[in-house]
Amino acid sequence: MKQIAAVTADDNILSLAWCGDSLAATPSTGEILVLDAAGRNGSALAGHGAGNGESAWFGGSLATCGFDGKIRWNGREIHAGRGIIERVKVSKDGSFLGAGQGKSLLVFDQDGNPAQGLSRLPASVADFAWDPSDSTRVAIVGAGGARMWKFGESEPFARFDWGGASLRVEWSSCGRWLVTADQTASVHIYDFTRDYPLHIQGYETKVRAMAFSADGKRLATGGGSVITIWPCTGKTGPEGVTPVQLDGHDGEVLATAFSPKTGQLATGDGTGMVLIFTFEGDKATRKRLRLDAGISALAWHPEKDWLAVGREDGAVSILSL
Amino acid sequence: MFSVGSRSNFLTNESCIKPKGGLFSGMDRTPVTILTGFLGAGKTTLLNRILTEEHGLRIAVIENEFGEIGVDHELVINADEEIFEMNNGCICCTVRGDLIRILGNLMKRREKFDHVLIETTGLADPGPVVQTFFADDEMKEKLFVNAVVTLVDAKHILLHLDDSDEAREQIAFADVVLLNKCDLVAPGELDKLEKRIRAMNALAKIHRTTNAGIEIEKVMDVGGFNLDHAMEVNPHFLEEGHHHHHDSHVTSVGIEADGDCDGKKLNEWLSRTVREQGADIFRMKGVFAIKGGLDRIIFQGVHMIMDAANGGPWGDRPRKNTLVFIGRNLDRVALNAGFRACLA
């Protein structure tokens, strides 16, 4: 493992996002940094006042957002309302940028024009995920659970509103699985092929980190110091299966990311420990790296074996494995 | 995992330890002040006063009330209030999702805040706001409720008090009541109004104000449930408790008894009481002498959630028990009898 670049932002790293060899590091407050291909600090974009939201690359430019209710992208500033924006996300085909603000999901096309979004939703948008196979469909979570919407329709096309509240959501790239991290120490997994929900409880803490592998066959969840890997294959997926539990962390797992190139899993905890798991069948071997501050974000390069590691003290490292 | 209304043996001597969290103040946690009150009661005026005064505090403000009068401050965060039900309708598991998400993010910042102010909407139920800092582990670990401050429009509150649950609950939940716009009401009327508020909430500190003018520390430095404060107001609520007031919906029931309690019996009775009546109990506060224990036990609760902490040694003070319930349709006789059955 070799460090090929490093930079330090003003605050806890909230999110990391790759675009080719450029890496965007978004801190909780202050300027958002973009490292160039050589690992240099290429540019710094203005922050969003009291707090930044998670950034995303959209059409080769970085879209940023925050507690000031603004989205900045490609020289534009969009101020749709006073409510906070916690993150922007780009549809898998790259055609739309979405942002949750209060009870609305704002959607913009590549020209920055408002596209068909959703408004007057039954609950505020805590998080959302694009359908990987259809950029006119999204899953939105918040109070009540998850609801799946198609733009232009007045009712959700699917509901997994289990009555409680969900804070984060991921849609597997294969399109079959949706997972929500809940306000309680649990996750809900939905199998679209069977229209079937699973409620998984028993985590030590609220699940603050989760990720699907690129092929959608594995789901890694935090929820304490142990990482739980749920198999998302076969007819019933995780149902009735004993998951693989990976230990080695000293603190609560705060970040997880699967490499789209190698399938390796990187996990980071609040004590500064990074573990890299390599899977061979049912077995996993691990490498360990100890850093000086808690790990708050991880992101694999889309094509190389580079791992970006963001820390609570604002430091960002790019490691070559 | 915390279970509803059945936290076992939290009042026995063995558990007389420093609390990990809850509503009690803690040096390493950030204080949160919750501003409630009907639209027009003066919340934004008070907020502007706090933010413009030279107090040297770094304050984050979460505003649910998007009023016409803007608050000009770099750390004002606007969000719609969002109720999260965590356990299918269980009242004590109702928290505020917007606060959990925003504060979760704010607490990750390297540069921490000295204080968080939450301005609720005029029709907000304070219950879920307070419970957020009790029921969510992360919030409990990093923040504590300094005070629920309720602004009351002295001129107009009587229009709402009889037919608005929210108006009564905002008063019932208060640690501090600012009886505002006093310049618009005759002193005799103010006395009557204050008496009525006192009958609903025997524990709150009531300040009469005009234009929400008050020393900031009376709002920002309340310090959560403070033992000295509890003892200070104790004689008053007991005295008020014997009078009949026409606000039969929301009342305070004060109980005082010399001697020691049986910790096990007290724990069982409190657990049963909140399990059966928690929906109608807004707040509970108390100080107990537990048989065999050298220290005072400070107790506080919101609906069905209870918490206890060590209040330090009794020393030379006479050992006695003090307990206050603030709630709706409380049975004073039954509560007194239930408590007295717990005496050792």
Interface residues (C-beta under 8 A of the other chain):
Chain A: D10 D11 N12 L14 S28 T29 G49 A50 G51 F67 G69 R82 G83 I84 E86 G102 K103 A123 S124 A126 G142 A143 G163 G164 A165 L167 Q183 T184 A185 T205 K206 S296 E312 D313 G314
Chain B: M1 A60 F66 E74 L75 V76 I77 N78 A79 D80 E82 I83 F84 E85 M86 N87 N88 V95 G97 D98 I100 R101 I102 N105 L106 K108 R109 R110 E111 D136 D137 E138
